[in-house]
């Protein structure tokens, strides 16, 4: 992997993963809603959760890949 391989995952999390920023990041609001029982969540809300959650999955995958290669 390249030396700057965290640039794109972090950029994705800071833009799509956290947008909109005010009053709270959209992803965290959706996760709270889901953990609270998902009362009233529709198909669009689940799609929105996947859309805003994908950059987080990408970042976690990249961090795990770096850790595995470093300790291998």
MOMO-V293456 format. One record per pair of residues at least 24 apart in sequence whose C-alpha atoms are under 7 Angstrom apart, sorted by sequence separation. I is the first residue (numbers start at 0). J is the second residue. D is the distance in whole Angstrom. If there is no record, write none. Layout:
I,J,D + I,J,D
This chain:
26,51,6 + 26,52,7 + 16,51,5 + 15,51,6 + 16,52,6 + 16,54,6 + 16,55,7 + 12,54,5 + 11,54,5 + 12,55,6 + 8,54,6 + 8,57,6 + 9,58,7 + 8,58,5
